[in-house]
Amino acid sequence: MMRPPGHPISVSEFEADVRAGLSKPGQKELYSKYFYDDLGSALFEAITLLPEYGLTRADLRLLREHAHELPERAGYPSVVVELGSGSGDKAREIIPYLAAGHPITYCPIDLSGAALSRCQRDLDDIRNIKIVPIEDSYVEGLASASKFRKPGGAILALFLGSSIGNFEPPVAQAFLSTVRENLQPGDVFLLSADLVKPFDRMLAGYNDSLGLTSAFNLNLLARINRELGASFDLNKFQHEARYNESEQRIEMHLRSRTEQTISVNGNFTVELQEGETIWTESSYKFLPDQVRAIAEPAGFRCEIQWVDSEWPFAQSLLRVR
Ligand SMILES: C[S@@+](CC[C@H](N)C(=O)[O-])C[C@H]1O[C@@H](n2cnc3c(N)ncnc32)[C@H](O)[C@@H]1O
């Protein structure tokens, strides 16, 4: 597995991000990318199986319906790069169509080493592919993966699930421009996005009755305890998911049940008032036109959008202009 120097989840960077996020004046926050340690990745995999969480099934349904069109629409790329691949279940629906008769290099990129190991193990039986897992963040990983491009060969980049919705809109726009800068004319980018739907359907996916999303959210504090020696008592926090209509996003928070002081390994302390929250994730929801509206200024042309009929969800096939 490729581990470039300066791997993003160094303890010092994790601690600096936790310290900065929890000492912010006003709303305290933590980056959602830190959800995915080994336990967090396993919890996410379980969440995707929940009846309330329709998003992963919608993404898979669209791939099962349309992945066979990819060779005609995207040609036969020499490299498939998946940003935030997780366990790679979705790539399994795509790669066999592309690898039939055309050997390809598949580069799953993820911060989670556990997810990448599962991905490598589960996709190893597909013929004609070489798997090169890259344990790094999206953009650095894409830059490393593009070195595997064959002369004259194209890249197909995948950004599936609803990870684009974890960025604030201007950051999403800047991210797409950076992805574009790392691609070349002729390359193709398949971008998934969860769409706006009735509030109760959207919220149920983040407030499941088994409490898996609550465990996933609280595991962020547990991870800070494990890796940074902090003293969070998880019983003193409550998972909360809410829909912010004007911003078109689900927000996940951890609400402090009491006034408390937490020490992070004696290096710094965090004061929380009773009822105060730590904001852990945003999941922006889109209208189909809004996906095109952020992709086109970034230098892509939207060739086609596929929308699931059961769970409003879109995949946009974007061609580099
Ligand atoms: C919500 S999961 C989605 C997994 C998969 N793409 C899917 O659609 O089911 C997000 C994945 O992206 C990874 N991830 C989150 N932030 C990342 C970052 N900045 N760079 C690379 N991977 C990241 C996580 O470790 C996790 O495996």
The ligand as an ORCA input file, in Angstrom:
! r2SCAN-3c Opt
* xyz 0 1
  C     -19.085      8.014      3.469
  S     -17.767      6.911      3.101
  C     -18.175      6.522      1.408
  C     -17.511      5.265      0.898
  C     -17.880      4.888     -0.530
  N     -17.367      5.874     -1.484
  C     -19.357      4.759     -0.696
  O     -19.906      5.454     -1.559
  O     -19.976      3.948     -0.018
  C     -16.418      8.032      2.899
  C     -15.072      7.355      2.678
  O     -14.157      8.377      2.308
  C     -13.007      8.321      3.141
  N     -12.559      9.706      3.342
  C     -13.148     10.693      4.068
  N     -12.474     11.845      3.935
  C     -11.427     11.579      3.115
  C     -10.375     12.371      2.581
  N     -10.266     13.672      2.872
  N      -9.489     11.778      1.748
  C      -9.589     10.444      1.441
  N     -10.567      9.646      1.920
  C     -11.478     10.214      2.731
  C     -13.451      7.657      4.408
  O     -12.377      7.003      5.061
  C     -14.535      6.690      3.926
  O     -14.028      5.412      3.613
*
